[in-house]
């Protein structure tokens, strides 16, 4: 894989697979820092863009049409050499969206299932006492004490997820793949379970890859991020860097930027936003390749008093006849010119009407400079 310019990494992927509406064509490598847990690689994209198929190809559930997949120097798949290891020989832990627990097995039996059935078993078999010790250690670690003899139909969604994670870690895989792990969760459970998964990722010494279409999950859990659109990688890098400078219109949209406008360049630091009918100063220099700008909805700053509005502020935009939508913990405001503004409620505001300012300010340094993908 080095001939394609990859960095050395624990997980190296170059693969193609024809899907119904497009071809999944991806190449990337991952590497953790000397075995120290430091978050995971996130794959962020809309539903149906090929994220789950990528994970299934790594796990051996699906076979690519061509390419090569390596894990810690071991070839899992190579189309040219006709290598395609079965899932049980890959040391890959896959957390399915529905958790795939065995309904006729108890919690402790589910956790130890991989070891007892020979799946992912190491060359040296574990004794019964060793298996019991490992299982009970995971029961304690995942706060499942008292549920060891319960069956999956008596567990909550969160408990099922913890059992599934414990089962994966029991056979000590070299990589864990998390496929939309919170998609089946009620909203009030998601934050708690995110923290649980974050704890697992931080303490897990191997590779971890999280597939999601939720930008909040990606930002919270992933140190590095891969952005996908219709089977292609359209951006990758450190998560915070990608959010601060997505680079393209498509990447900005995937990372949740709601305000995107085509521009006319005025000079190196000034543009006219055609969709919002407003002239804006920008921090970074605008070259001829920049076709759009983006402004995240929470980056608008209210200007209430006449002094503030008439002061030396750049990029002041009148609200005009704004539209207000109230949410439980925040307000959504659509300015007359189409800009979308999101502001959180203050403590004690939950039953109050929002008093709108006269105008808002868009700081120069929050304006994203964007290009169209070729």
C-alpha positions as CSV (number, residue, x, y, z in Angstrom):
1,X,0.0,0.0,0.0
2,X,3.0,2.3,0.4
3,X,3.1,2.9,-3.4
4,X,-0.2,4.9,-3.0
5,X,1.5,7.3,-0.6
6,X,0.1,5.9,2.7
7,X,1.6,6.7,6.0
8,X,2.4,3.7,8.1
9,X,-0.7,2.8,10.1
10,X,-2.3,0.0,12.1
11,X,-5.3,-0.2,9.7
12,X,-4.6,0.4,6.0
13,X,-7.5,0.3,3.5
14,X,-7.6,0.7,-0.3
15,X,-10.8,-0.8,-1.8
16,X,-13.5,-0.5,-4.3
17,X,-17.0,-2.0,-4.3
18,X,-19.8,-1.4,-6.7
19,X,-23.0,-0.5,-5.0
20,X,-26.5,0.1,-6.4
21,X,-26.1,3.9,-7.1
22,X,-22.4,4.5,-6.9
23,X,-19.0,2.9,-6.4
24,X,-17.5,2.8,-2.9
25,X,-13.9,3.9,-3.6
26,X,-11.8,4.7,-0.5
27,X,-8.1,4.8,0.5
28,X,-6.9,5.8,4.0
29,X,-4.7,4.6,6.9
30,X,-5.0,5.0,10.6
31,X,-2.5,4.8,13.5
32,X,-2.8,5.2,17.2
33,X,0.0,6.7,19.3
34,X,2.2,3.9,20.6
35,X,-0.8,1.8,21.6
36,X,-2.2,4.6,23.8
37,X,-5.9,5.2,23.7
38,X,-6.6,8.7,22.3
39,X,-10.0,8.5,20.7
40,X,-11.0,6.9,17.4
41,X,-11.3,7.5,13.7
42,X,-14.8,8.7,12.8
43,X,-16.4,8.2,9.4
44,X,-19.1,10.9,9.0
45,X,-21.5,11.1,6.2
46,X,-25.2,10.9,5.3
47,X,-27.1,7.7,5.4
48,X,-26.5,5.5,2.4
49,X,-23.1,7.0,1.5
50,X,-21.3,3.6,2.0
51,X,-20.1,4.0,5.6
52,X,-21.5,0.7,6.9
53,X,-20.4,-1.2,3.8
54,X,-16.9,0.0,4.5
55,X,-17.0,-1.4,8.0
56,X,-18.5,-4.7,6.8
57,X,-15.6,-5.0,4.3
58,X,-13.1,-4.5,7.1
59,X,-14.8,-7.1,9.2
60,X,-15.0,-9.7,6.3
61,X,-18.8,-9.7,6.2
62,X,-18.7,-8.2,2.7
63,X,-16.0,-8.7,0.1
64,X,-14.7,-5.7,-1.9
65,X,-14.5,-6.0,-5.7
66,X,-10.8,-5.0,-5.6
67,X,-8.2,-3.5,-3.3
68,X,-6.3,-4.4,-0.2
69,X,-7.0,-4.3,3.6
70,X,-4.3,-4.7,6.2
71,X,-4.4,-4.7,10.0
72,X,-1.1,-4.5,12.0
73,X,0.8,-5.8,9.0
74,X,-1.6,-8.7,8.4
75,X,-3.3,-8.9,5.1
76,X,-7.1,-9.4,5.6
77,X,-8.0,-8.9,2.0
78,X,-6.1,-8.6,-1.2
79,X,-7.9,-8.8,-4.5
80,X,-4.9,-9.4,-6.7
81,X,-3.5,-12.2,-4.4
82,X,-7.0,-13.6,-3.8
83,X,-6.7,-13.3,-0.1
84,X,-9.9,-12.9,1.8
85,X,-9.7,-14.0,5.4
86,X,-13.0,-15.1,7.0
87,X,-14.3,-12.9,9.9
88,X,-13.2,-15.4,12.6
89,X,-9.6,-15.0,11.5
90,X,-9.5,-11.2,11.4
91,X,-9.5,-10.3,15.1
92,X,-12.0,-7.6,14.3
93,X,-14.7,-6.7,16.8
94,X,-17.9,-5.4,15.1
95,X,-20.7,-3.7,17.1
96,X,-23.9,-4.1,15.0
97,X,-26.6,-1.5,15.1
98,X,-29.0,-4.1,16.7
99,X,-26.2,-5.5,18.9
100,X,-26.8,-9.1,17.6
101,X,-27.0,-10.7,21.1
102,X,-27.9,-14.4,21.3
103,X,-31.5,-14.4,22.7
104,X,-31.1,-17.8,24.3
105,X,-27.9,-16.9,26.2
106,X,-27.5,-15.1,29.4
107,X,-25.4,-11.9,29.8
108,X,-22.3,-13.8,30.9
109,X,-22.8,-16.5,28.2
110,X,-23.2,-13.8,25.5
111,X,-20.0,-12.1,26.7
112,X,-18.0,-15.3,26.6
113,X,-19.6,-16.6,23.4
114,X,-16.7,-15.8,21.1
115,X,-14.2,-17.6,23.3
116,X,-16.3,-20.7,23.9
117,X,-17.4,-21.2,20.3
118,X,-13.8,-20.7,19.0
119,X,-14.5,-17.4,17.3
120,X,-11.4,-15.2,17.5
121,X,-9.8,-17.7,19.8
122,X,-6.0,-17.3,20.2
123,X,-3.7,-20.2,19.5
124,X,-3.5,-20.9,23.2
125,X,-6.9,-21.9,24.6
126,X,-8.1,-20.2,27.8
127,X,-9.0,-22.4,30.7
128,X,-12.5,-22.3,32.2
129,X,-11.2,-20.3,35.2
130,X,-9.5,-17.8,32.9
131,X,-12.6,-17.3,30.8
132,X,-14.7,-16.8,34.0
133,X,-12.2,-14.3,35.3
134,X,-12.2,-12.3,32.1
135,X,-16.0,-12.3,31.8
136,X,-16.5,-11.2,35.4
137,X,-14.0,-8.5,35.0
138,X,-15.9,-7.1,32.0
139,X,-19.2,-7.5,33.9
140,X,-17.8,-5.3,36.6
141,X,-16.2,-2.8,34.1
142,X,-19.4,-2.4,32.2
143,X,-21.6,-2.0,35.3
144,X,-23.5,-5.3,34.6
145,X,-23.2,-6.7,38.1
146,X,-26.5,-8.5,39.1
147,X,-27.5,-9.0,35.4
148,X,-25.1,-11.9,34.7
149,X,-27.9,-14.4,34.5
150,X,-30.5,-12.3,32.7
151,X,-31.5,-12.8,29.0
152,X,-31.4,-10.1,26.4
153,X,-35.2,-9.6,26.3
154,X,-35.0,-8.5,30.0
155,X,-32.4,-5.8,29.3
156,X,-32.7,-2.2,28.4
157,X,-31.2,-0.8,25.2
158,X,-28.3,0.6,27.1
159,X,-27.6,-2.6,28.9
160,X,-27.7,-4.6,25.6
161,X,-25.2,-2.2,24.2
162,X,-22.9,-2.7,27.2
163,X,-23.2,-6.4,26.9
164,X,-22.4,-6.2,23.1
165,X,-19.3,-4.1,23.8
166,X,-18.2,-6.4,26.6
167,X,-18.5,-9.4,24.2
168,X,-16.3,-7.6,21.6
169,X,-13.6,-6.8,24.1
170,X,-13.7,-10.3,25.7
171,X,-11.8,-11.8,22.7
172,X,-9.3,-8.9,22.6
173,X,-9.7,-7.8,19.0
174,X,-7.1,-5.7,17.3
175,X,-9.7,-3.2,16.0
176,X,-13.3,-2.4,17.1
177,X,-15.8,-1.2,14.5
178,X,-18.8,0.8,15.8
179,X,-21.6,1.0,13.3
180,X,-24.1,3.8,14.3
181,X,-23.9,2.6,17.9
182,X,-26.6,5.1,19.2
183,X,-29.1,4.9,16.3
184,X,-31.4,2.6,18.3
185,X,-31.3,4.7,21.4
186,X,-33.8,7.1,22.8
187,X,-32.6,10.7,23.0
188,X,-32.3,10.7,26.8
189,X,-30.0,7.7,26.7
190,X,-27.6,8.8,24.0
191,X,-25.5,11.1,26.1
192,X,-24.9,8.6,28.9
193,X,-24.0,5.9,26.3
194,X,-21.7,8.2,24.5
195,X,-19.8,8.7,27.7
196,X,-19.6,4.9,28.1
197,X,-18.3,4.4,24.6
198,X,-15.8,7.3,25.1
199,X,-14.5,5.5,28.2
200,X,-14.1,2.3,26.3
201,X,-12.3,4.0,23.4
202,X,-9.9,5.9,25.7
203,X,-8.8,2.8,27.5
204,X,-8.8,0.4,24.5
205,X,-5.2,0.1,23.2
206,X,-6.2,-1.0,19.6
207,X,-7.8,0.7,16.7
208,X,-11.4,2.0,16.9
209,X,-13.5,3.2,14.0
210,X,-16.9,4.8,14.5
211,X,-19.4,5.2,11.7
212,X,-22.0,7.9,12.2
213,X,-24.2,10.5,10.4
214,X,-24.4,12.5,13.6
215,X,-21.8,15.4,13.7
216,X,-22.2,15.8,17.5
217,X,-21.2,12.1,18.0
218,X,-18.2,12.5,15.6
219,X,-17.0,15.7,17.3
220,X,-17.3,14.3,20.8
221,X,-15.8,10.8,20.3
222,X,-13.4,11.1,17.4
223,X,-9.9,12.6,17.3
224,X,-9.7,12.2,13.6
225,X,-12.4,12.2,11.0
226,X,-13.1,11.0,7.5
227,X,-15.9,12.7,5.6
228,X,-17.7,10.6,3.0
229,X,-20.2,11.4,0.3
230,X,-21.6,8.8,-2.2
231,X,-18.8,6.4,-1.6
232,X,-15.9,8.9,-1.8
233,X,-13.7,10.5,0.9
234,X,-14.2,14.2,0.5
235,X,-12.1,15.3,3.5
236,X,-10.0,13.8,6.3
237,X,-7.9,15.1,9.2
238,X,-8.1,16.1,12.8
239,X,-11.8,16.5,13.8
240,X,-11.5,20.1,15.1
241,X,-9.5,21.2,12.1
242,X,-12.1,19.9,9.7
243,X,-14.9,21.7,11.6
244,X,-12.9,24.9,11.7
245,X,-11.9,24.7,8.0
246,X,-13.8,22.1,6.0
247,X,-12.5,23.5,2.7
248,X,-15.4,22.5,0.4
249,X,-19.1,23.2,0.2
250,X,-19.9,19.5,0.6
251,X,-17.6,19.0,3.6
252,X,-19.1,22.1,5.3
253,X,-22.6,20.7,4.8
254,X,-21.6,17.3,6.2
255,X,-20.1,18.9,9.3
256,X,-23.4,20.8,10.0
257,X,-22.9,24.2,8.5
258,X,-26.4,25.5,7.8
259,X,-25.4,28.9,6.3
260,X,-23.7,28.5,2.9
261,X,-23.8,31.1,0.2
262,X,-22.3,31.5,-3.3
263,X,-20.1,34.6,-3.4
264,X,-18.7,37.3,-5.7
265,X,-15.1,38.2,-4.8
266,X,-14.6,42.0,-4.2
267,X,-11.0,41.9,-3.1
268,X,-8.6,39.6,-1.1
269,X,-10.6,40.0,2.2
270,X,-14.0,41.1,1.1
271,X,-16.9,39.2,-0.6
272,X,-20.5,39.7,-1.5
273,X,-22.7,36.8,-0.4
274,X,-25.2,36.4,-3.2
275,X,-27.7,34.3,-1.3
276,X,-27.9,36.7,1.7
277,X,-27.4,40.0,-0.2
278,X,-24.8,41.2,2.1
279,X,-21.1,42.3,1.9
280,X,-18.7,40.7,4.4
281,X,-15.1,41.1,5.5
282,X,-13.2,37.8,6.0
283,X,-10.1,36.9,7.9
284,X,-8.4,34.7,5.4
285,X,-7.4,35.7,2.0
286,X,-9.9,34.9,-0.7
287,X,-8.3,33.5,-3.9
288,X,-10.0,32.8,-7.2
289,X,-10.7,29.2,-6.2
290,X,-13.2,30.2,-3.4
291,X,-16.7,30.0,-4.7
292,X,-18.8,30.0,-1.5
293,X,-18.6,31.0,2.2
294,X,-20.1,29.4,5.2
295,X,-21.2,30.7,8.6
296,X,-22.1,28.3,11.4
297,X,-25.5,29.1,13.0
298,X,-24.1,29.6,16.5
299,X,-21.4,32.1,15.4
300,X,-23.7,35.1,15.0
301,X,-23.4,37.7,17.8
302,X,-26.4,39.8,18.8
303,X,-26.1,43.6,18.7
304,X,-29.0,45.1,20.7
305,X,-28.2,48.8,21.3
306,X,-28.0,51.6,18.7
307,X,-24.4,52.3,20.0
308,X,-23.4,48.7,19.3
309,X,-24.9,48.7,15.9
310,X,-23.4,52.1,14.9
311,X,-20.0,51.2,16.5
312,X,-16.9,50.0,14.7
313,X,-18.1,46.5,14.0
314,X,-17.6,44.6,10.7
315,X,-20.3,42.5,9.1
316,X,-23.4,43.9,10.8
317,X,-26.6,42.3,9.5
318,X,-30.1,43.6,10.3
319,X,-32.6,40.9,11.4
320,X,-35.4,42.4,9.4
321,X,-38.6,40.4,9.7
322,X,-37.1,37.4,11.4
323,X,-38.8,34.1,12.0
324,X,-38.4,32.5,15.4
325,X,-38.8,28.8,16.3
326,X,-38.6,27.8,19.9
327,X,-36.9,24.5,20.9
328,X,-36.6,23.1,24.4
329,X,-33.2,24.5,25.2
330,X,-32.4,26.9,22.3
331,X,-34.0,29.3,19.8
332,X,-33.8,29.0,16.0
333,X,-34.0,32.4,14.3
334,X,-34.2,32.9,10.5
335,X,-33.2,36.4,9.5
336,X,-35.1,38.1,6.7
337,X,-32.2,37.6,4.3
338,X,-32.1,33.9,4.9
339,X,-29.3,33.6,7.4
340,X,-30.0,31.0,10.1
341,X,-29.1,31.8,13.7
342,X,-29.1,29.3,16.7
343,X,-28.8,30.6,20.2
344,X,-29.0,28.7,23.5
345,X,-31.5,29.6,26.2
346,X,-30.2,31.0,29.5
347,X,-31.2,29.4,32.8
348,X,-34.8,30.2,33.6
349,X,-35.7,31.2,30.1
350,X,-37.6,28.0,29.3
351,X,-41.1,29.6,29.4
352,X,-40.2,33.1,28.2
353,X,-40.5,34.7,24.8
354,X,-37.2,35.6,23.1
355,X,-36.5,39.3,22.8
356,X,-34.8,39.7,19.4
357,X,-31.9,42.2,18.9
358,X,-31.9,44.8,16.2
359,X,-29.0,43.2,14.4
360,X,-26.3,40.5,14.5
361,X,-22.6,40.6,13.8
362,X,-20.6,38.0,11.9
363,X,-16.9,38.1,13.1
364,X,-14.4,38.0,10.3
365,X,-12.6,34.9,11.7
366,X,-15.7,32.6,11.7
367,X,-16.4,33.0,8.0
368,X,-15.5,29.7,6.2
369,X,-14.0,29.9,2.8
370,X,-15.2,27.1,0.6
371,X,-14.6,25.6,-2.8
372,X,-16.8,23.4,-5.0
373,X,-15.5,19.8,-5.2
374,X,-14.1,19.0,-8.7
